[in-house]
Amino acid sequence: MGLHFHRNPDGTTTGRNEANGFTVTHAEEEEVKRQLYEDAGWEYTPPPPPVRPGFHRFSLVHDEFRASGFEDERYARLRARPPEGCVPVDRGCFALECERPGKTLMDAVAGTVAEVRREHGLVMNSLGVEKPQEAFDADNKEGYEAKIAAHLVLMAADRARLLGYGRKEVVRLLDATGID
């Protein structure tokens, strides 16, 4: 069964349940999603309220190739004293759900990663984005696309470290791209 969503030129959203052909169009994207979930017999959870101005909502994940779960003793101090605005969650691994201040999403993520590393000696290496290649909108600097970019940078830094590359090699590669 597949649910498909399409934003129309007039600003409405159309959703279709491929299993039975149920189609709905509405001005509110969440209403389309709710109706399609209801039609499919799935539980619908409305999105959380918007974050306060100057704050950003994101997940930070400690994603390891070695099996370690949420209850791993390395996370005990972080579970007991997470950064302000973050809540530890079990995603089959250790994660923090955060709503933190920052000029941009990248700024908020960087500050939180640095705080966790400084206070707890743990490098959070993912934002938990699955299939990051599936969506991209260059006009949306603070939305899902920004989470994908931050996720890929964290993942690349962690993978480089595991392979034995240092900060200089990673920065040299970034500098070689010509990014300002």
Number of C-alpha atoms within 10 A of each C-alpha: 8 9 16 13 17 12 14 12 7 7 11 14 20 19 22 21 19 13 10 11 10 14 17 16 19 16 14 12 17 15 16 21 24 16 20 22 16 12 14 17 9 11 9 13 10 10 7 7 6 9 12 11 9 12 17 22 20 18 21 25 23 20 22 14 5 6 9 15 18 18 13 11 11 15 20 13 11 19 19 10 14 19 18 10 14 20 17 21 16 12 14 12 16 23 25 23 16 22 20 22 20 17 11 15 23 19 15 20 27 15 15 23 19 15 16 17 13 11 13 16 13 16 18 24 22 25 25 20 17 9 8 15 9 7 10 13 10 8 8 10 14 12 13 17 18 18 23 22 17 21 24 18 16 21 18 15 19 19 13 15 13 10 9 9 13 12 11 9 12 15 11 10 11 12 11 9 8 7 6 5
